[in-house]
């Protein structure tokens, strides 16, 4: 390919990523929809990029995307704002994930008997959690949506990204190792808890260590690049020690983004100050760049050899919404959520980065037979759930705006 053409394509991808982000902020239409469609256009439709070209590098780009975006998520999450909603948000994350995973697995067993139970559970775990990259910004822009509802969704979305990845990796290792379903409930649950614990501890200790280093290097011109270097080191060491690097990256970001609060929690004599606002803004730019190219690459990986797979993905989207309705109903009991808030929380079920990262991993990285169809199914689920979120939330917002009855504010909180 000619260098000029390649640079033109790169410029177009970044430009469309910017436009998609702008449209997202104005209309709440997720930018990943534009990026996925651009990838489909550049790949299977126009044939500008060959799918095989990206198959080998996808695992590395996936890991980089998850590392950067979870670090960014932790960096921008304020502890004092969400700590009150951690219990209920965590329950919603776990229930929503389990219900969705079981339901999608059931659909997969009906449509693809040849997959078997373990591979069906793997597919269910891949699309089991909501996307923090979509939920957090969409929820923050909603009118007539109480603060506690918003923070509950924030906590849930932050938890489910790493939860999807860890559970999926555990199931993949069981499939590769020949373990059966009888080992999933006991060994699987123990493994997930172990990975989370190791990752969070390593991330927290690493974050504290780097806060101390930042006090001495903050004035240096390239201190942020050294911070990135340290982040990659933490990711690698966490993987080596049996944890998950992306979870540790999130915890490092959480510590660096809440330096003063962390100082109070640990009783430090000298206050930490973490990263500057200018540095955080640069990190946001890096995350935007990585996310933009990752979702375009996912679109390039899609094939249309078996169009019926997209129909199956649509059915899975439907059962995801139905099971989420059940999960939201359970966690809202006794918490004073009104009808509109529960409706919005039910529709706020977009799949995104975690699902995209895992879509091609079983076939490309681990060579698990029968999982070659996963990218197309996951693509349609990401697309479908994002559309449901967009159309549903916008409809409910407009419906409420024309109503003469304002939403009731929950006691102790004020709608924002």
WOJOWO-V360085 format. One record per backbone hydrogen bond with DSSP energy under -0.5 kcal/mol. NH is the residue of the N-H (numbers start at 0). CO is the residue of the C=O. E is the energy in kcal/mol with one decimal. If there is no record, write none. Layout:
nh->NH co->CO e->E
nh->NH co->CO e->E
This chain:
nh->5 co->1 e->-2.3
nh->6 co->2 e->-2.7
nh->7 co->3 e->-2.0
nh->8 co->4 e->-2.2
nh->9 co->5 e->-2.4
nh->10 co->6 e->-2.5
nh->11 co->7 e->-2.0
nh->12 co->8 e->-2.6
nh->13 co->9 e->-2.3
nh->14 co->10 e->-2.4
nh->15 co->11 e->-2.8
nh->16 co->12 e->-2.3
nh->17 co->13 e->-2.3
nh->18 co->14 e->-2.5
nh->19 co->15 e->-2.9
nh->20 co->16 e->-2.1
nh->21 co->17 e->-2.3
nh->22 co->18 e->-2.9
nh->23 co->19 e->-2.3
nh->24 co->20 e->-1.9
nh->25 co->21 e->-1.6
nh->26 co->22 e->-3.2
nh->27 co->22 e->-0.5
nh->27 co->23 e->-2.1
nh->28 co->22 e->-0.6
nh->29 co->27 e->-0.7
nh->32 co->29 e->-1.3
nh->33 co->29 e->-0.5
nh->34 co->30 e->-1.9
nh->35 co->31 e->-2.7
nh->36 co->32 e->-2.0
nh->37 co->33 e->-2.1
nh->38 co->34 e->-2.2
nh->39 co->35 e->-2.3
nh->40 co->36 e->-2.3
nh->41 co->37 e->-2.6
nh->42 co->38 e->-2.1
nh->44 co->39 e->-2.3
nh->45 co->40 e->-2.2
nh->46 co->42 e->-2.0
nh->47 co->41 e->-1.2
nh->48 co->41 e->-2.1
nh->52 co->49 e->-0.9
nh->53 co->49 e->-0.6
nh->53 co->50 e->-1.3
nh->54 co->50 e->-1.0
nh->55 co->51 e->-0.7
nh->57 co->53 e->-1.6
nh->60 co->56 e->-2.2
nh->61 co->57 e->-2.9
nh->62 co->58 e->-2.0
nh->63 co->59 e->-2.2
nh->64 co->60 e->-2.6
nh->65 co->61 e->-2.4
nh->66 co->62 e->-2.4
nh->67 co->63 e->-2.5
nh->68 co->64 e->-2.3
nh->69 co->65 e->-2.1
nh->70 co->66 e->-1.9
nh->71 co->67 e->-2.1
nh->72 co->68 e->-2.1
nh->73 co->69 e->-2.4
nh->74 co->70 e->-2.2
nh->75 co->71 e->-1.5
nh->76 co->73 e->-0.9
nh->77 co->75 e->-0.6
nh->78 co->76 e->-0.6
nh->80 co->77 e->-1.1
nh->81 co->77 e->-1.0
nh->81 co->78 e->-0.8
nh->82 co->78 e->-2.0
nh->84 co->81 e->-1.4
nh->85 co->81 e->-0.6
nh->85 co->82 e->-0.8
nh->88 co->84 e->-2.7
nh->89 co->85 e->-2.6
nh->90 co->86 e->-2.0
nh->91 co->87 e->-2.4
nh->92 co->88 e->-2.1
nh->93 co->89 e->-2.5
nh->94 co->90 e->-3.0
nh->95 co->91 e->-2.6
nh->96 co->92 e->-2.0
nh->97 co->93 e->-2.7
nh->98 co->94 e->-2.9
nh->99 co->95 e->-2.1
nh->100 co->96 e->-2.7
nh->101 co->97 e->-2.6
nh->102 co->98 e->-2.4
nh->103 co->99 e->-2.7
nh->104 co->100 e->-2.1
nh->105 co->101 e->-2.1
nh->106 co->102 e->-2.1
nh->107 co->103 e->-2.6
nh->108 co->104 e->-2.2
nh->109 co->105 e->-1.7
nh->110 co->106 e->-2.4
nh->111 co->107 e->-3.1
nh->114 co->111 e->-1.6
nh->115 co->111 e->-0.6
nh->115 co->112 e->-0.7
nh->118 co->114 e->-0.6
nh->119 co->115 e->-1.6
nh->120 co->116 e->-2.5
nh->121 co->117 e->-1.8
nh->122 co->118 e->-2.1
nh->123 co->119 e->-2.3
nh->124 co->120 e->-2.3
nh->125 co->121 e->-1.9
nh->126 co->122 e->-1.4
nh->127 co->124 e->-1.2
nh->130 co->349 e->-2.4
nh->131 co->129 e->-0.6
nh->131 co->156 e->-0.5
nh->133 co->130 e->-1.0
nh->134 co->130 e->-2.9
nh->135 co->131 e->-1.4
nh->137 co->133 e->-2.1
nh->138 co->134 e->-3.1
nh->139 co->135 e->-1.8
nh->140 co->136 e->-0.8
nh->140 co->137 e->-0.9
nh->141 co->137 e->-0.5
nh->141 co->138 e->-1.0
nh->149 co->145 e->-2.1
nh->150 co->146 e->-2.5
nh->151 co->147 e->-1.9
nh->152 co->148 e->-1.9
nh->153 co->149 e->-2.2
nh->154 co->150 e->-2.6
nh->155 co->151 e->-2.2
nh->156 co->152 e->-2.7
nh->157 co->153 e->-2.0
nh->158 co->154 e->-1.8
nh->159 co->155 e->-2.4
nh->160 co->156 e->-1.2
nh->161 co->157 e->-0.7
nh->162 co->158 e->-1.8
nh->163 co->159 e->-2.6
nh->164 co->160 e->-1.6
nh->165 co->161 e->-2.7
nh->166 co->162 e->-2.5
nh->167 co->163 e->-2.4
nh->168 co->164 e->-2.3
nh->169 co->165 e->-2.3
nh->170 co->166 e->-2.4
nh->171 co->167 e->-2.6
nh->172 co->168 e->-2.4
nh->173 co->169 e->-1.9
nh->174 co->170 e->-2.6
nh->175 co->171 e->-2.8
nh->176 co->172 e->-2.2
nh->177 co->173 e->-0.7
nh->177 co->174 e->-0.9
nh->178 co->173 e->-2.7
nh->182 co->179 e->-1.6
nh->183 co->180 e->-1.5
nh->184 co->180 e->-0.7
nh->186 co->182 e->-0.8
nh->187 co->182 e->-1.6
nh->188 co->183 e->-0.8
nh->188 co->184 e->-0.5
nh->189 co->185 e->-2.1
nh->190 co->186 e->-2.3
nh->191 co->187 e->-2.5
nh->192 co->188 e->-2.3
nh->193 co->189 e->-2.2
nh->194 co->190 e->-2.6
nh->195 co->191 e->-2.5
nh->196 co->192 e->-2.5
nh->197 co->193 e->-2.6
nh->198 co->194 e->-2.4
nh->199 co->195 e->-2.7
nh->200 co->196 e->-2.3
nh->201 co->197 e->-2.4
nh->202 co->198 e->-2.6
nh->203 co->199 e->-2.5
nh->204 co->200 e->-2.5
nh->205 co->201 e->-2.5
nh->206 co->202 e->-2.4
nh->207 co->203 e->-2.2
nh->208 co->204 e->-2.4
nh->209 co->205 e->-2.4
nh->210 co->206 e->-1.8
nh->211 co->207 e->-1.6
nh->212 co->208 e->-1.6
nh->213 co->209 e->-2.7
nh->214 co->210 e->-1.1
nh->215 co->212 e->-1.6
nh->216 co->212 e->-1.2
nh->217 co->213 e->-1.7
nh->219 co->216 e->-1.9
nh->222 co->219 e->-1.2
nh->225 co->221 e->-1.5
nh->226 co->222 e->-1.8
nh->227 co->223 e->-2.4
nh->228 co->224 e->-2.0
nh->229 co->225 e->-2.3
nh->230 co->226 e->-2.2
nh->231 co->227 e->-2.3
nh->232 co->228 e->-1.9
nh->233 co->229 e->-2.7
nh->234 co->230 e->-2.3
nh->235 co->231 e->-2.3
nh->236 co->232 e->-2.6
nh->237 co->233 e->-2.5
nh->238 co->234 e->-2.0
nh->239 co->235 e->-2.2
nh->240 co->236 e->-2.1
nh->241 co->238 e->-1.2
nh->242 co->237 e->-3.0
nh->243 co->194 e->-0.5
nh->246 co->243 e->-0.5
nh->247 co->243 e->-1.8
nh->248 co->244 e->-2.3
nh->249 co->245 e->-2.0
nh->250 co->246 e->-2.0
nh->251 co->247 e->-2.4
nh->252 co->248 e->-2.4
nh->253 co->249 e->-2.3
nh->254 co->250 e->-2.3
nh->255 co->251 e->-2.6
nh->256 co->252 e->-2.3
nh->257 co->253 e->-0.7
nh->257 co->254 e->-0.7
nh->258 co->255 e->-0.7
nh->261 co->257 e->-2.8
nh->262 co->258 e->-2.2
nh->263 co->259 e->-1.7
nh->264 co->260 e->-2.2
nh->265 co->261 e->-2.4
nh->266 co->262 e->-0.7
nh->267 co->262 e->-2.2
nh->270 co->268 e->-0.5
nh->274 co->255 e->-0.8
nh->279 co->275 e->-2.3
nh->280 co->276 e->-2.1
nh->281 co->277 e->-1.7
nh->282 co->278 e->-2.1
nh->283 co->279 e->-2.1
nh->284 co->280 e->-1.7
nh->285 co->281 e->-2.0
nh->286 co->282 e->-2.5
nh->287 co->283 e->-2.2
nh->288 co->284 e->-2.1
nh->289 co->285 e->-2.5
nh->290 co->286 e->-2.8
nh->291 co->287 e->-2.5
nh->292 co->288 e->-1.9
nh->293 co->289 e->-2.2
nh->294 co->290 e->-2.2
nh->295 co->291 e->-1.5
nh->296 co->292 e->-2.2
nh->297 co->293 e->-2.1
nh->298 co->294 e->-1.8
nh->299 co->295 e->-1.8
nh->300 co->296 e->-1.6
nh->301 co->297 e->-0.5
nh->301 co->298 e->-1.0
nh->306 co->303 e->-0.5
nh->308 co->305 e->-2.0
nh->309 co->306 e->-1.5
nh->310 co->306 e->-0.7
nh->311 co->307 e->-1.9
nh->312 co->308 e->-2.1
nh->313 co->309 e->-1.6
nh->314 co->310 e->-2.0
nh->315 co->311 e->-2.2
nh->316 co->312 e->-1.9
nh->317 co->313 e->-1.8
nh->318 co->314 e->-2.0
nh->319 co->315 e->-2.0
nh->320 co->316 e->-1.8
nh->321 co->317 e->-2.0
nh->322 co->318 e->-2.5
nh->323 co->319 e->-1.8
nh->324 co->320 e->-1.9
nh->325 co->321 e->-1.2
nh->326 co->322 e->-2.1
nh->327 co->323 e->-3.0
nh->328 co->324 e->-1.9
nh->329 co->325 e->-1.8
nh->330 co->326 e->-2.2
nh->331 co->327 e->-1.7
nh->332 co->329 e->-0.9
nh->334 co->331 e->-1.9
nh->336 co->331 e->-0.6
nh->341 co->337 e->-2.2
nh->342 co->338 e->-2.0
nh->343 co->339 e->-2.4
nh->344 co->340 e->-2.6
nh->345 co->341 e->-1.8
nh->346 co->342 e->-2.1
nh->347 co->343 e->-1.5
nh->348 co->346 e->-2.4
nh->355 co->351 e->-2.6
nh->356 co->352 e->-3.1
nh->357 co->353 e->-1.9
nh->358 co->354 e->-1.4
nh->359 co->355 e->-0.5
nh->361 co->357 e->-0.8
nh->363 co->359 e->-2.9
nh->364 co->360 e->-1.7
nh->365 co->360 e->-1.5
nh->366 co->362 e->-0.6
nh->367 co->361 e->-2.7
nh->368 co->366 e->-0.6
nh->370 co->367 e->-1.4
nh->373 co->370 e->-1.6
nh->376 co->372 e->-1.7
nh->377 co->373 e->-3.2
nh->378 co->374 e->-2.5
nh->379 co->375 e->-2.0
nh->380 co->376 e->-2.0
nh->381 co->377 e->-2.9
nh->382 co->378 e->-2.6
nh->383 co->379 e->-2.8
nh->384 co->380 e->-2.9
nh->385 co->381 e->-1.9
nh->386 co->382 e->-2.0
nh->387 co->383 e->-2.4
nh->388 co->384 e->-2.3
nh->389 co->385 e->-2.5
nh->390 co->386 e->-3.0
nh->391 co->387 e->-2.3
nh->392 co->388 e->-2.3
nh->393 co->389 e->-2.2
nh->394 co->390 e->-2.3
nh->395 co->391 e->-2.4
nh->396 co->392 e->-2.5
nh->397 co->393 e->-2.5
nh->398 co->394 e->-2.6
nh->399 co->395 e->-2.2
nh->400 co->396 e->-2.2
nh->401 co->397 e->-1.5
nh->402 co->399 e->-0.8
nh->405 co->403 e->-0.7
nh->412 co->409 e->-2.5
nh->415 co->144 e->-1.1
